[in-house]
Amino acid sequence: MKRFVAASAAAALLAAAGCRQSIDRRPPRARVRVAAAADLNAAMGDLVARFSGSHAVDVEASYGSSGTFYAQLLNEAPFDVFFSADLEYPRQLAARGLTLDGGEFQYAVGRLVVWVPNSSSVDVGRTGLKGLAAASIAHVSIANPDHAPYGRAAVAALRSAGVYDAVQSKLVFGENVAQALQFAQSGAADAAVVALSLALAPAARDRGRYAEIPLDQYPRIDQGGTILKWAADVEAARALRAYVLSADGRAVLRQYGFFVPNE
């Protein structure tokens, strides 16, 4: 009986070891490092979760100003895919021979809103950008137009609405469009001109209200990306690009307020 128990235990140990070896033989998950414009902060998280759930690929996303990422990528910063808030930065990288697959691809068209906290007395739904000239608005936050496409779009919208001169002295600049919204959420600014995609995120939606700025008041925000020529796993990077451009990926982008190309 003792011999039988010992033999059974030995067999169980061998089986367990075999299972571990079988598990160890599974191919490791690929990894893609993404530099993403700050307006994608909410949308990209959803895209990544869905993509990684259906592909053996882990995605590490960093968010920031498109212009700042562009400067880093000129020095071959360790990213595989760049999702910009414009098309120009990816095009410039392609022109310098730093990209694969023919350069840039377009994945979305951004939209601009004016956002105020719930405590604000300004009815932005009625006044739009003109409400930013109100005496109760001391500071208006936008992304830094020197390197953030949404900052440049915000300046263009303010000029188009005829209120730039009235609010110029009120402007405070965030490093990127997400930080511009954070300024208004924290009380460092009284209003913000930011991406619709961020205003639709639960934290912003619960703490404030917004009004969309008419599309004819600022240049079209065509958003593009590119795969960098030094991508560590080109096929995994291509798979992520394909997912973002797929019907499923486009549906996620629409959910966060983006228009998608060719619609």
C-alpha positions in Angstrom: 0.0 0.0 0.0 2.8 2.4 0.9 4.5 1.6 -2.4 1.3 2.4 -4.2 0.9 5.8 -2.5 4.5 6.7 -3.2 4.2 5.7 -6.8 1.0 7.8 -7.1 2.6 10.8 -5.5 5.6 10.5 -7.8 3.3 10.3 -10.8 1.4 13.4 -9.7 4.7 15.3 -9.3 5.8 14.3 -12.8 2.4 15.4 -14.2 2.6 18.7 -12.4 6.1 19.2 -13.7 4.9 18.4 -17.2 2.1 20.9 -16.9 4.6 23.6 -15.8 6.9 22.8 -18.7 3.9 22.9 -21.1 3.0 26.3 -19.7 6.5 27.5 -20.0 6.6 26.5 -23.6 3.8 29.0 -24.5 5.2 31.8 -26.6 5.6 35.1 -24.6 3.3 38.0 -25.3 4.6 40.6 -27.6 4.9 44.2 -26.4 4.2 47.5 -28.2 5.2 50.9 -26.8 2.9 53.7 -27.8 3.4 57.5 -27.7 -0.2 58.9 -27.7 -1.5 62.4 -27.8 -3.1 63.5 -24.6 -6.5 63.8 -26.1 -6.5 60.0 -26.4 -6.1 59.5 -22.7 -9.5 57.9 -22.3 -10.0 56.4 -25.7 -6.7 54.7 -26.0 -7.1 53.0 -22.7 -10.3 51.4 -24.0 -8.7 50.6 -27.4 -5.7 48.9 -25.7 -7.9 46.8 -23.3 -9.9 45.5 -26.2 -6.9 44.9 -28.4 -4.9 43.1 -25.8 -7.9 41.0 -24.9 -8.0 39.6 -28.4 -4.3 39.6 -29.3 -1.2 38.2 -27.5 0.2 41.7 -27.3 0.7 43.9 -24.3 0.6 47.7 -24.9 2.4 50.3 -22.9 0.9 53.7 -23.6 2.5 57.1 -22.6 0.4 60.3 -23.0 1.6 63.8 -23.7 1.9 66.6 -26.1 2.3 65.6 -29.8 5.0 68.2 -30.3 7.0 67.0 -27.3 6.8 63.4 -28.5 7.9 64.5 -32.0 11.0 66.1 -30.5 11.8 62.9 -28.6 11.2 60.8 -31.7 13.7 62.8 -33.7 16.2 61.3 -31.3 14.7 57.8 -31.6 12.9 57.7 -28.3 12.0 54.1 -27.4 8.4 53.9 -28.9 7.1 51.7 -31.5 3.9 53.5 -32.6 3.1 57.3 -32.5 -0.5 58.5 -32.4 -0.4 62.2 -32.9 -3.2 64.9 -32.5 -2.3 66.0 -36.0 -1.0 64.7 -39.3 1.9 67.0 -39.6 4.2 65.5 -37.0 3.9 62.0 -38.4 4.5 63.4 -41.9 7.6 65.2 -40.8 8.9 62.0 -39.2 8.2 60.2 -42.5 10.0 62.9 -44.5 13.0 62.3 -42.3 13.0 58.6 -43.0 12.1 57.6 -39.5 8.9 55.6 -40.2 7.8 52.3 -41.8 5.0 51.4 -44.3 4.9 54.5 -46.3 4.7 57.0 -43.4 1.6 58.3 -41.7 -2.0 56.9 -41.4 -5.1 58.9 -40.4 -7.2 57.4 -37.6 -9.5 60.2 -36.4 -10.8 63.7 -36.6 -10.8 65.6 -33.3 -13.4 68.0 -32.0 -13.1 71.0 -29.7 -15.3 72.1 -26.7 -15.4 74.8 -24.1 -15.6 73.2 -20.6 -16.6 74.8 -17.3 -17.0 73.3 -13.8 -20.5 72.8 -12.4 -20.0 75.7 -10.1 -19.6 78.2 -12.9 -22.2 80.8 -13.5 -21.4 81.0 -17.2 -24.0 79.2 -19.4 -21.6 77.9 -22.1 -24.4 76.1 -23.8 -25.9 79.5 -24.6 -22.8 81.7 -24.9 -20.2 79.3 -26.3 -16.7 80.9 -26.5 -18.1 84.4 -26.0 -18.9 83.5 -22.4 -15.2 83.4 -21.7 -15.1 87.2 -21.8 -17.4 87.3 -18.6 -15.9 89.0 -15.6 -16.4 85.8 -13.6 -13.9 84.0 -15.8 -10.4 85.0 -14.6 -8.4 82.2 -16.2 -8.9 80.1 -19.3 -6.7 77.1 -19.8 -5.7 75.7 -23.2 -2.9 73.4 -24.3 0.3 75.2 -25.2 -0.1 76.1 -28.9 3.7 76.0 -29.4 3.7 72.2 -29.4 0.1 71.0 -28.9 -2.3 70.8 -31.9 -5.4 71.3 -29.7 -3.8 74.4 -28.3 -3.4 75.8 -31.8 -7.0 74.9 -32.6 -8.1 76.6 -29.4 -6.4 79.8 -30.4 -7.9 79.7 -33.9 -11.4 79.1 -32.4 -11.0 82.1 -30.0 -10.0 84.3 -32.9 -12.8 83.1 -35.1 -15.3 83.8 -32.3 -14.0 87.3 -32.0 -13.0 86.9 -28.3 -9.2 86.3 -28.5 -8.3 89.9 -27.6 -10.7 89.8 -24.6 -9.3 86.6 -23.2 -5.7 86.7 -24.2 -4.6 88.0 -20.8 -6.6 85.2 -19.1 -5.0 82.3 -20.9 -3.0 79.8 -19.0 -1.2 77.0 -20.9 -1.1 73.3 -20.0 1.7 71.2 -21.2 -0.9 69.2 -23.2 -4.7 69.2 -23.6 -5.2 66.8 -20.7 -3.4 69.1 -18.3 -5.4 72.1 -19.6 -8.6 70.3 -18.6 -7.0 69.4 -15.2 -6.4 73.1 -14.5 -10.1 73.8 -14.9 -11.1 70.8 -12.9 -8.8 71.7 -10.0 -9.8 75.4 -9.9 -6.6 76.7 -11.3 -8.6 77.9 -14.2 -12.3 78.9 -14.6 -12.8 77.3 -18.0 -10.9 75.3 -20.6 -10.9 74.9 -24.3 -10.1 71.2 -24.8 -10.8 68.0 -26.7 -14.3 66.6 -26.8 -12.8 63.2 -26.1 -11.6 64.4 -22.7 -14.9 66.2 -21.8 -16.7 62.9 -22.4 -14.6 61.0 -19.9 -16.5 60.2 -16.7 -14.5 62.5 -14.4 -15.0 65.6 -16.6 -18.6 64.7 -17.4 -19.5 64.4 -13.7 -17.7 67.6 -12.6 -18.6 70.0 -15.3 -20.4 70.8 -18.5 -19.3 71.7 -22.0 -20.5 73.1 -25.3 -19.1 72.0 -28.6 -17.4 74.7 -30.7 -18.7 74.8 -34.2 -16.4 73.0 -36.6 -16.1 76.0 -38.9 -14.4 78.0 -36.2 -11.1 76.2 -36.2 -9.0 74.2 -38.7 -10.0 70.5 -39.1 -8.1 68.4 -36.5 -7.0 65.5 -38.6 -5.2 63.0 -36.3 -2.6 60.6 -37.6 -0.1 58.1 -36.5 2.9 56.2 -37.7 5.0 53.1 -37.0 8.6 54.0 -36.2 11.4 52.3 -38.1 13.1 51.2 -34.9 9.9 49.4 -33.6 11.0 46.4 -31.6 8.2 44.1 -32.9 7.0 45.4 -36.2 4.2 42.8 -36.6 2.7 43.6 -33.2 2.8 47.3 -34.0 1.1 46.6 -37.3 -1.5 44.6 -35.5 -2.3 47.5 -33.2 -2.6 49.9 -36.1 -4.9 47.5 -37.9 -7.1 47.2 -34.9 -7.4 51.0 -34.4 -8.4 51.4 -38.1 -10.8 48.4 -38.0 -14.6 48.7 -37.6 -14.2 47.8 -33.9 -11.5 50.4 -33.3 -13.5 53.1 -35.2 -16.5 52.3 -33.0 -14.5 53.0 -29.9 -13.2 56.3 -31.3 -16.7 57.4 -32.1 -17.8 56.6 -28.6 -15.2 59.1 -27.3 -16.4 61.9 -29.6 -14.1 61.5 -32.6 -15.1 61.5 -36.2 -13.4 58.8 -38.2 -11.9 59.3 -41.6 -14.1 58.9 -44.8 -17.4 59.2 -43.0 
